[in-house]
Amino acid sequence: MTPRAYQQVDVFTRIPYLGNALGVVMDGSGLSDEEMQAFARWTNLSETTFLLPPTPAAAALGADYRVRIFTPGDELPFAGHPTLGSCHAWLQAGGAPKAAGTIVQECAKGLVQLKRDGTRLAFAAPSLQRSTPDAALIARVAAGLGLRTEQIRAAQWLDNGPVWLGLLLDCMDTVLDLRPDHSALKGLARGIGVACMDVAPAAPDLIVRSNREARAFGSSSASATAQDDTPSIEVRFFADDIGVTEDPVTGSFNASLAQWLIADGIAPARYVAAQGTCIGRAGRIFIEQDAQGQVWVGGDSVTCIEGKVTL
C-alpha cells in the first residue's frame, strides 16, 4: 500500500460544508478496479474520484488528465460534481492545462471540456439522449415518491452517460415536501431526479406530455439569472440503486435537466438551480446555454481536507 495525496472538496458551493463532498485521490495509478471501489465504499461519499494520466489516444486529442468516478455502489461513466471537484483539486495541486483557460478531462463517457470564469469552473454538458418513459413505470415511481400522478407535469429518460429518470413537478412545495419510500423506488430507475421551476403551475394534465404541452407549462421569464445565486429551479435526486439515498447536488442530472428544459422552452437559457435544501445543504448550479447552443454547468468548489491516504 502506498501513501497518496488526497483532497476532500465541497462542490457547488462557496461556503464549506453546504455543497456536495467529493473525495479525490490525486494519483490512482496502480490501483485495481476493486481497490478503487472498496475505497469509495469506505468514504461513503456520493462519489470518490481517482486521477490518472490521460490515455495516449485522449492525450493526442488534448486531454489534460483522466478521472475514474465511483459511487459507494459502482463506477459512473460521467458525473457532474466529480468533474468540477476533480478539476478544482487538479488545478490546486499545480495542474497546468495544455490550452490556457480550457481544461480537458477524460472520463469513460469521453472528453469533457471545462472553462474557468474567475474561480468558478463550468463543464460542457455531454451530448444527451432522451425518451419518454412508460406510464406504468411513472405510476409506480409516483407511488414510491408519495405523489399523485397529476402532480407530475412531464417525465423523461435522460442519458448523458449515466441514465436518470427526470420528473417535472407541479410546484416547489411538492418538490420540497417529498418523503420517498426508498424501498418502493429501488429497482425502478438507477436515479430519479425531480424538479420544479419558480413559475405559476399549469392546470393538471397527463403525466407524460408532448413537447408542445411542456412548452405551455414553462416560462422564459424566470426571475433569476446565472449572474447571482438566486435560484429559480429546485431539484432533488434519489439514487438508492447506486448507494445514494438523496444526493446533495447532482451535476450530471442538472446538466441533462437543463438540456431538456431549455430545448423544450420550459426554462430560459440562463438560470440558477438549488439542490440539497431538504438535507441541510445549499448547492447552487449555474446553467447557461451559449450562442452555439452548448449548455454549460457551473459551480464553485472549496477544498475542506488535504492530506494523504494509504492505498
C-alpha positions in Angstrom: 0.0 0.0 0.0 1.2 3.5 -0.9 0.6 6.9 0.7 -1.2 9.1 -1.9 -2.2 12.7 -1.9 -5.9 13.2 -1.1 -8.3 16.1 -1.1 -11.9 16.3 0.0 -13.6 19.1 -1.9 -17.1 20.6 -1.4 -18.7 21.3 -4.8 -21.4 23.6 -6.0 -20.9 26.0 -3.0 -18.6 28.8 -2.0 -19.2 28.0 1.7 -17.6 24.9 3.0 -19.9 22.0 4.1 -23.0 23.3 2.2 -22.4 21.6 -1.1 -21.6 18.0 -2.2 -18.5 16.5 -0.8 -16.1 14.7 -3.2 -13.1 12.6 -2.3 -10.2 13.0 -4.8 -7.3 10.6 -4.8 -4.7 12.6 -6.7 -2.9 9.6 -8.2 -4.8 6.4 -8.8 -2.0 4.7 -10.7 -1.6 1.0 -10.0 -5.0 0.6 -8.2 -7.3 -2.1 -9.4 -11.0 -1.6 -10.0 -11.7 -3.5 -6.8 -9.4 -1.3 -4.7 -11.0 1.9 -6.1 -14.5 0.6 -5.4 -13.6 -0.5 -1.9 -12.2 2.9 -1.1 -15.2 4.7 -2.5 -17.4 2.4 -0.4 -15.3 3.2 2.7 -15.5 7.0 2.2 -19.3 6.6 1.8 -19.4 9.9 -0.2 -21.8 10.1 -3.1 -18.7 10.0 -5.4 -15.0 9.4 -5.0 -12.6 10.0 -7.9 -9.2 8.8 -8.9 -7.0 11.0 -11.1 -4.7 9.3 -13.7 -2.7 10.3 -16.7 -4.8 10.5 -19.9 -4.7 7.5 -22.2 -2.5 8.1 -25.3 -5.5 8.5 -27.6 -7.1 11.1 -25.3 -3.8 12.9 -24.8 -3.4 13.2 -28.5 -6.9 15.0 -28.6 -5.8 17.4 -25.8 -6.9 15.6 -22.6 -5.1 17.0 -19.5 -5.9 14.2 -17.2 -8.2 11.2 -16.8 -10.7 10.6 -14.0 -12.5 7.5 -12.8 -15.6 8.1 -10.8 -17.0 5.7 -8.2 -20.2 5.9 -6.0 -20.3 3.6 -3.0 -22.0 1.1 -5.3 -20.4 1.2 -8.7 -18.5 3.2 -11.3 -20.0 6.0 -13.3 -19.0 6.9 -16.9 -19.6 10.6 -16.1 -20.8 12.8 -13.2 -21.0 16.5 -12.8 -19.8 17.3 -9.3 -16.9 14.9 -9.6 -16.0 16.7 -12.9 -15.9 20.1 -11.2 -14.4 18.9 -8.0 -11.7 16.8 -9.6 -10.7 19.7 -11.9 -10.6 22.1 -8.9 -8.3 19.6 -7.0 -6.1 19.0 -10.0 -5.6 22.8 -10.6 -5.0 23.4 -6.9 -2.3 20.7 -6.9 -0.5 22.5 -9.7 -2.1 21.0 -12.8 -1.4 23.1 -15.8 -3.8 22.8 -18.8 -2.4 22.4 -22.3 -4.6 25.2 -23.5 -4.9 28.4 -21.5 -8.3 28.9 -19.9 -9.6 25.5 -21.0 -9.2 22.1 -19.3 -10.0 18.8 -21.0 -10.9 15.9 -18.8 -11.0 12.3 -20.0 -13.7 10.0 -18.4 -15.4 6.9 -19.5 -18.0 9.0 -21.3 -15.3 10.6 -23.4 -13.7 14.0 -23.3 -15.3 16.8 -21.3 -14.3 20.4 -21.7 -14.2 22.8 -18.7 -13.7 26.5 -18.6 -12.8 29.0 -15.9 -14.7 32.2 -15.0 -12.6 33.7 -12.2 -12.5 30.9 -9.6 -15.7 29.2 -10.8 -15.5 26.2 -13.2 -18.1 25.1 -15.7 -18.2 21.9 -17.8 -19.8 21.5 -21.2 -22.8 19.2 -20.8 -22.2 16.0 -22.7 -24.5 15.0 -25.5 -27.9 13.9 -24.3 -30.3 11.2 -25.5 -33.8 11.3 -24.0 -37.0 9.4 -24.4 -40.5 9.2 -22.9 -40.8 6.6 -20.0 -43.7 4.2 -19.8 -46.7 5.5 -18.0 -47.0 2.4 -15.9 -43.4 3.0 -14.6 -44.2 6.6 -13.8 -47.2 5.5 -11.8 -45.0 3.2 -9.7 -42.4 6.0 -9.3 -45.2 8.4 -8.3 -46.4 6.0 -5.6 -42.9 5.5 -4.3 -42.4 9.3 -4.1 -45.8 9.8 -2.4 -47.1 11.7 -5.4 -50.4 11.8 -7.2 -49.8 11.2 -10.9 -51.4 14.6 -11.8 -48.6 16.3 -9.8 -46.1 15.1 -12.5 -46.2 17.6 -15.4 -43.6 15.8 -17.6 -41.2 12.9 -17.5 -38.1 11.9 -19.5 -35.4 9.3 -19.5 -32.2 11.4 -19.6 -28.9 9.7 -20.8 -25.7 11.7 -20.8 -23.5 8.8 -19.7 -25.5 7.7 -16.7 -29.2 7.2 -17.3 -31.5 9.1 -15.0 -35.3 9.4 -14.8 -36.3 13.1 -14.7 -39.7 14.3 -13.4 -41.0 17.9 -13.7 -43.4 18.5 -10.8 -46.3 21.0 -10.3 -44.8 23.3 -7.7 -41.9 24.0 -5.4 -43.7 22.8 -2.3 -44.3 19.4 -3.9 -40.6 19.0 -4.5 -39.6 20.1 -1.0 -42.3 18.1 0.8 -41.5 14.7 -0.8 -40.9 11.9 1.6 -39.9 9.0 -0.6 -40.4 5.3 0.2 -36.9 4.3 -0.8 -37.7 0.6 -0.7 -40.5 1.1 -3.2 -38.2 3.1 -5.5 -35.4 0.6 -5.5 -35.0 -1.1 -8.9 -37.3 1.3 -10.8 -34.5 3.6 -12.0 -30.8 4.0 -11.3 -31.5 7.5 -10.2 -34.6 9.6 -10.0 -34.4 13.4 -10.2 -37.3 15.8 -9.5 -37.5 19.5 -10.2 -39.9 22.5 -10.4 -39.4 26.0 -11.8 -40.5 29.1 -9.8 -43.4 29.9 -12.2 -47.1 29.5 -11.9 -48.1 25.9 -12.4 -50.2 24.8 -15.4 -53.6 23.1 -15.0 -53.3 19.3 -14.2 -52.9 17.2 -17.3 -51.5 13.9 -18.5 -48.4 12.8 -16.6 -46.4 12.3 -19.7 -46.7 15.3 -22.1 -45.7 16.1 -25.6 -43.1 18.9 -26.3 -45.9 21.3 -27.2 -47.7 20.7 -23.9 -44.4 21.0 -22.0 -43.8 24.4 -23.5 -47.1 25.6 -22.4 -46.1 24.8 -18.8 -42.8 26.7 -19.0 -41.9 30.4 -19.0 -38.8 32.1 -20.4 -39.2 34.9 -17.9 -37.7 33.2 -14.8 -36.6 35.9 -12.5 -33.1 34.6 -11.7 -30.0 34.8 -14.0 -26.8 32.9 -13.8 -25.1 36.1 -12.6 -26.4 35.8 -9.0 -27.1 33.0 -6.6 -30.9 33.4 -6.6 -32.4 30.0 -7.7 -35.4 29.7 -10.0 -35.4 25.9 -10.0 -35.5 23.5 -7.0 -34.0 20.0 -7.6 -33.9 16.8 -5.6 -32.2 13.5 -6.6 -32.7 9.9 -5.2 -30.4 7.1 -6.2 -30.8 4.1 -3.9 -29.7 1.7 -6.6 -26.1 3.2 -6.5 -26.0 3.6 -2.8 -27.1 7.3 -2.5 -30.4 7.8 -0.7 -30.5 11.5 -1.5 -27.7 13.3 -3.3 -26.8 16.7 -2.1 -26.1 18.1 -5.6 -26.1 16.2 -8.8 -24.2 17.8 -11.7 -25.0 15.1 -14.3 -28.7 15.3 -13.6 -28.7 19.1 -13.6 -26.9 19.0 -17.0 -29.4 16.7 -18.6 -32.3 18.5 -16.9 -31.1 21.8 -18.3 -30.7 20.4 -21.9 -34.3 19.0 -21.7 -36.0 22.1 -20.2 -34.2 24.6 -22.4 -34.8 22.6 -25.6 -38.5 22.3 -24.8 -38.9 26.0 -23.9 -39.6 25.3 -20.3 -36.5 27.1 -18.9 -34.6 30.1 -20.1 -31.1 29.9 -21.5 -29.6 31.1 -18.2 -30.8 30.2 -14.7 -29.6 29.0 -11.3 -30.8 25.8 -9.7 -30.9 24.9 -6.0 -30.3 21.4 -4.6 -29.8 19.9 -1.2 -32.3 22.2 0.7 -34.0 19.3 2.4 -30.8 17.7 3.7 -29.2 20.9 5.1 -27.2 21.9 2.1 -27.3 24.9 -0.2 -26.0 23.8 -3.5 -26.1 26.3 -6.4 -25.8 25.2 -10.0 -25.2 27.9 -12.7 -26.7 27.0 -16.0 -26.0 28.8 -19.3 -26.6 28.0 -22.9 -24.1 29.8 -25.2 -24.7 31.2 -28.7 -23.7 27.9 -30.2 -26.3 26.0 -28.2 -23.8 24.4 -25.8 -25.1 24.1 -22.3 -22.6 24.9 -19.6 -23.0 23.7 -16.0 -21.0 25.8 -13.5 -20.4 25.8 -9.8 -17.9 26.9 -7.1 -15.7 24.5 -5.2 -13.8 24.7 -1.9 -11.2 22.4 -0.5 -12.0 21.2 3.0 -9.5 18.5 3.7 -6.0 17.9 2.4 -3.7 15.0 3.3 -2.7 11.5 2.4 -4.5 8.2 2.2 -2.8 4.8 2.2 -4.0 2.7 -0.7 
